[in-house]
Amino acid sequence: MELTEKKRELNNILFRKYSSTGDVKEKQKYLCELVNNNLDFVSYVLYKEYPNHKGYIKEGINGLIIAIMNYEIDKMCSFEEYVLSNIRNQLNNEQNQKKR
């Protein structure tokens, strides 16, 4: 999935604000903004990789939130790669639990 430079820049700004604030309300505000700015990742993964599992949107959003909360800016991978990986992991976990 290709990101525009503008969106990548906005993600960087929001993530830096999210990770630097100690105020709970501010942190929640930036978390919501990051989720809203990156919901297209969830749609992309569901559409491309899980076309028969439209009911997994909640799990995809959970993966997005987990990625935002756990991402460290000095990691070797980009924020976008980390988000996509976490969304896929969350969806795979849900799919495996449904098979049991």
N, C-alpha and C positions, 0 to 999 in steps of 0.2 A: 504494500500500500504506500503510495507516494504522498508525502506531506508537503504542503506549501511552506515556503520559508516563513511566511507570516504566522501560520499556525504553530510551527516549530518554535518560533520566537515567543509567541504567547504562552505556550507550554512551559518554556524555560522561565519566563517571568513569574507565572503563577506558581510553578513548583518551587522556585527560590523563596517566594513569599510564604508559601505553605510550610516549607521546611524550616524557615527562620523564625516564625512567630511562636511565641509561647502561650498566647492567648487562645483559649479553647474555641471561642466564637469565631475569631479570625481564622483559625485553622479549619473549622467547619466550612466557613465561607469559601476559602480557597479550594478545599476539597470538592465542594459542589461545583465550583467553576471549572476545575480540572475534569471532573466527571462529564459535565455538559460539553466541554470542548473536545472530549475524546470518545463520546458515545459512538461515533462512526466506526471506531475500531471494533466494537462489539458487533455492530451490524455487518461489517466486512467479514469478520471471522465466521459468524453464523451463516451468512449467505454463501461464502466461498467454500467453507469446510464442513458445515453442518446443515445442509439445505433442508433436511427432513426433521429438524429439531427446533422449530420456531419457538417452542415453549421454554427454551433455555436462556431467554434474554436475561432473566434475573441472575442466573449463574454467571453469565458473561459480564454483567455489571459488577457483580461481586469480585470477579477476577480483576476488573479495572480498578476498583477501589483498593483491593489488596496490593496491586502494583503501585498505585500512587502512595499508599501508606508505607510501603517497604523499600521503595526505590532510593538508592543513594547516588547522588549526582556524580560522584567520583568513580562509579562503576565503569567497567570497560564497555558495556553495551549502551546503546542509546535508550532514552526514555521510551521511545516508540517500540523498539525491539522488546524491551522489558515488559511493556504493557501487553503487547500481542502474545508473548510467551505465557504470561499469567492468565490471560483470558483463555487461551487454549488449554492450559493445565486445569483450570477450574471447570471448563466444559468437559474435558476428558474424565475428570473425577466424577462429575455428575453422571455422565454416560455410563461409566463403569459401575456406579452404585445402582443405577436403574436396571442393569443386566443381572444383578444378584437376586 
